[in-house]
Amino acid sequence: MTQLESNSFQAKIRKIIINFGRTLLWQLEKLIGDRSLIGNSVFFDPDRFNWVKDLEANWQIIRFELENILKYKDNLPNFQDISTDQKSITRDNLWKTYFLYGYGIKAEGNCQRCPETTKLIENIPGMKTAFFSILLPGKHIPEHRGPYKGIIRYHLGLIVPEEKENCQIRVADETRSWQEGKSLIFDDSFPHEAWNNTNSIRVVLFLDIVRPIAFPFSILNNLLIELIARSPFVKDANVNQQRWEKSLDDLISRGDRETIDKHK
């Protein structure tokens, strides 16, 4: 077997594994919904989660760290650069990301540049994924659904265009606008889409959190999330994230050296 044939065979096996895993997860989702301790709503009331208050109280600190990152906005990876499977919903350069955690894997360098944000998210029970989600002007994320109902999704508005009616998210049949310093929590296993039809950027702190589920089904949920974290999908994303993180490290280091040289 040639190297090309071997790569093609491995790609086919990977696709089979991913498709089988997704089918299994979707078959388990009714069980997850029935045993959910927070119900089976599309959107959830943020007041039900104690950790939301800390994030909202410190949103301006998070935004300050974000603004330092946005100096390098053009050099940040697109979502599909990290998670190549997302090419089915995004292929342009209008959805930028800055990952802090991905399925429990910490992006050490990125977290060091955002220490206060990192402290806050690490205090959240069940936090698995965290990143700054940056929608540039004109970006539309088409309807899609998340991979698994065993997590819930959180957005903290950090930079929101004034024309809120042109920058929104729809989950199932409910449409919401982001607000700076305020939270949206929803079940991303429902079909959803988002758009920024303005001339400004929109940035949220994007978190995936383990859904609270009644024991002993919570054990099954945690096991399935751990299996997802070990999947080729997540492993490949982690390798891509490490490459982009090093690239950003090099860029910032060059910028720091140039600043120092100017002041000598």
C-alpha distance (Angstrom), angle and dihedral (degrees) to the residues before:
residue distance angle dihedral
M1 . . .
T2 3.78 . .
Q3 3.82 122.5 .
L4 3.81 90.1 -107.7
E5 3.82 91.4 51.8
S6 3.81 90.3 46.5
N7 3.82 92.2 51.9
S8 3.80 90.8 47.8
F9 3.83 91.4 49.7
Q10 3.82 91.6 49.0
A11 3.82 90.6 49.3
K12 3.82 90.5 52.5
I13 3.82 92.1 49.1
R14 3.81 90.5 48.2
K15 3.80 90.9 51.6
I16 3.82 91.7 49.3
I17 3.84 91.6 50.5
I18 3.81 92.8 48.1
N19 3.81 93.5 47.3
F20 3.81 91.9 47.2
G21 3.80 90.7 49.3
R22 3.79 92.8 49.8
T23 3.82 91.6 49.2
L24 3.80 91.0 50.8
L25 3.81 92.6 48.4
W26 3.79 93.3 49.2
Q27 3.81 90.5 50.8
L28 3.82 89.2 55.0
E29 3.78 95.0 48.8
K30 3.81 97.0 89.2
L31 3.79 88.4 57.2
I32 3.81 90.4 49.3
G33 3.82 91.9 49.5
D34 3.79 93.1 48.6
R35 3.83 93.0 50.9
S36 3.81 96.7 41.8
L37 3.82 113.4 128.8
I38 3.80 90.9 -151.9
G39 3.79 97.1 47.9
N40 3.77 129.1 -115.8
S41 3.80 101.0 -76.5
V42 3.78 128.3 144.5
F43 3.84 93.2 -129.8
F44 3.81 125.0 21.8
D45 3.80 129.5 -145.4
P46 3.84 106.6 -106.4
D47 3.82 90.0 -145.7
R48 3.81 88.4 72.1
F49 3.80 90.8 69.9
N50 3.82 117.8 68.9
W51 3.81 94.4 -157.3
V52 3.82 93.3 60.5
K53 3.82 91.7 76.4
D54 3.82 92.4 60.7
L55 3.79 92.7 50.9
E56 3.78 94.1 47.5
A57 3.81 92.5 44.9
N58 3.82 90.0 53.4
W59 3.79 99.7 36.6
Q60 3.81 93.5 117.0
I61 3.82 90.6 54.7
I62 3.81 88.4 51.8
R63 3.80 90.0 48.0
F64 3.81 91.5 50.8
E65 3.81 90.3 56.3
L66 3.79 89.8 44.7
E67 3.82 91.6 53.8
N68 3.81 90.0 57.5
I69 3.80 88.6 54.0
L70 3.80 93.0 47.4
K71 3.80 89.4 64.6
Y72 3.81 83.4 78.3
K73 3.83 95.7 40.3
D74 3.80 94.8 130.4
N75 3.81 90.3 54.3
L76 3.80 97.0 49.5
P77 3.81 117.5 106.8
N78 3.76 123.1 -102.4
F79 3.78 115.3 -119.0
Q80 3.81 91.5 -107.4
D81 3.82 90.1 52.0
I82 3.81 87.8 65.6
S83 3.79 100.6 31.6
T84 3.80 106.0 32.1
D85 3.81 91.5 -173.0
Q86 3.82 87.3 69.8
K87 3.81 90.5 72.4
S88 3.79 86.1 95.7
I89 3.83 89.3 70.7
T90 3.82 104.8 24.3
R91 3.80 132.8 30.1
D92 3.81 104.7 151.6
N93 3.82 131.8 81.6
L94 3.79 96.9 -105.2
W95 3.83 101.7 94.9
K96 3.80 109.4 67.2
T97 3.79 125.8 -177.3
Y98 3.77 140.2 -161.9
F99 3.81 109.6 -168.7
L100 3.78 124.4 -152.3
Y101 3.81 97.2 167.1
G102 3.79 133.2 7.4
Y103 3.83 116.9 -167.5
G104 3.79 90.2 -29.6
I105 3.82 95.2 -45.1
K106 3.81 111.0 124.1
A107 3.81 120.8 -136.2
E108 3.79 94.1 -143.6
G109 3.80 99.4 -168.4
N110 3.78 94.2 45.0
C111 3.81 91.3 48.2
Q112 3.80 91.7 50.8
R113 3.80 89.3 58.2
C114 3.83 90.2 52.4
P115 3.82 103.5 38.9
E116 3.81 98.8 157.0
T117 3.80 93.4 46.7
T118 3.80 89.1 48.4
K119 3.83 92.4 52.2
L120 3.78 90.8 51.3
I121 3.80 97.1 49.1
E122 3.80 93.3 43.5
N123 3.82 88.6 61.3
I124 3.81 91.8 59.7
P125 3.84 113.3 102.3
G126 3.79 110.8 -120.8
M127 3.82 97.2 6.1
K128 3.81 107.7 161.5
T129 3.81 107.7 159.2
A130 3.80 129.8 29.1
F131 3.78 131.9 169.8
F132 3.77 143.7 139.0
S133 3.81 106.4 -100.5
I134 3.81 109.6 -153.4
L135 3.81 119.7 -168.6
L136 3.80 111.8 -168.5
P137 3.82 121.5 -150.1
G138 3.80 113.8 -66.1
K139 3.81 96.5 17.8
H140 3.79 118.8 146.3
I141 3.80 120.6 -176.8
P142 3.82 105.4 -158.5
E143 3.78 124.1 -134.0
H144 3.80 113.5 -68.4
R145 3.78 138.9 138.6
G146 3.78 134.8 -123.3
P147 3.78 121.7 -104.2
Y148 3.80 99.2 -113.1
K149 3.82 140.6 17.2
G150 3.80 92.5 -143.9
I151 3.79 91.0 86.5
I152 3.81 132.2 55.7
R153 3.79 125.9 -146.1
Y154 3.80 127.2 -126.7
H155 3.82 129.9 -165.3
L156 3.81 124.0 -171.7
G157 3.80 111.3 -166.9
L158 3.82 110.5 -126.7
I159 3.81 105.1 157.4
V160 3.80 116.1 14.8
P161 3.82 125.8 173.3
E162 3.80 116.1 -117.7
E163 3.82 92.1 -122.1
K164 3.80 92.5 73.5
E165 3.80 93.1 169.8
N166 3.81 87.9 65.4
C167 3.81 95.3 47.9
Q168 3.79 112.5 56.4
I169 3.77 148.6 127.8
R170 3.81 126.9 -128.8
V171 3.80 120.2 -157.8
A172 3.82 114.2 -176.1
D173 3.83 102.1 -43.0
E174 3.84 97.1 -26.3
T175 3.82 122.0 95.3
R176 3.81 122.2 -163.9
S177 3.80 137.1 178.1
W178 3.78 124.0 -138.4
Q179 3.81 121.1 -118.5
E180 3.78 125.7 -159.7
G181 3.79 110.3 -103.3
K182 3.81 93.0 10.1
S183 3.79 132.8 106.7
L184 3.78 136.4 -124.6
I185 3.80 118.2 -169.1
F186 3.79 120.6 -176.0
D187 3.79 146.8 154.7
D188 3.80 105.5 -102.0
S189 3.80 92.4 -166.6
F190 3.81 84.9 82.8
P191 3.82 114.4 83.4
H192 3.79 108.9 -90.2
E193 3.78 142.8 168.9
A194 3.81 136.8 -173.8
W195 3.79 135.4 -158.8
N196 3.79 141.6 -173.9
N197 3.79 107.0 -161.4
T198 3.81 93.4 169.1
N199 3.80 136.8 93.0
S200 3.82 92.6 -112.2
I201 3.79 134.2 75.0
R202 3.78 123.1 -105.0
V203 3.82 119.5 -149.3
V204 3.79 129.6 -177.8
L205 3.77 133.4 173.0
F206 3.80 99.8 -115.9
L207 3.81 119.2 -154.9
D208 3.80 135.4 176.8
I209 3.80 112.4 -155.9
V210 3.79 131.4 -175.5
R211 3.80 109.2 -100.8
P212 3.83 112.9 -117.6
I213 3.81 105.6 -112.2
A214 3.78 132.1 176.8
F215 3.81 118.1 -97.7
P216 3.03 130.4 -73.9
F217 3.82 91.5 22.6
S218 3.81 88.4 58.3
I219 3.81 87.3 68.9
L220 3.80 90.8 55.1
N221 3.80 90.5 47.5
N222 3.80 92.6 51.6
L223 3.80 90.7 47.4
L224 3.80 92.2 52.2
I225 3.81 91.5 48.6
E226 3.79 89.4 51.1
L227 3.81 90.0 51.5
I228 3.81 89.9 51.3
A229 3.80 89.1 51.3
R230 3.82 88.8 55.7
S231 3.80 94.2 47.6
P232 3.82 123.9 112.1
F233 3.80 88.1 -113.0
V234 3.82 93.0 62.5
K235 3.80 96.0 35.9
D236 3.80 91.4 55.0
A237 3.80 90.9 47.4
N238 3.80 90.2 52.1
V239 3.81 91.9 52.3
N240 3.81 90.1 49.6
Q241 3.81 91.0 48.0
Q242 3.81 92.2 52.3
R243 3.80 90.6 51.5
W244 3.80 93.0 50.5
E245 3.80 91.4 44.1
K246 3.78 91.1 55.9
S247 3.79 90.4 47.5
L248 3.81 90.4 53.4
D249 3.82 90.9 46.0
D250 3.79 90.0 54.9
L251 3.81 92.1 47.3
I252 3.80 93.7 50.3
S253 3.80 92.1 44.8
R254 3.81 90.6 53.6
G255 3.79 90.0 48.5
D256 3.81 91.9 50.2
R257 3.81 91.7 49.8
E258 3.79 91.3 49.9
T259 3.82 90.6 50.5
I260 3.80 91.2 50.3
D261 3.81 91.7 48.1
K262 3.81 91.3 52.1
H263 3.80 91.2 56.0
K264 3.78 97.5 46.2
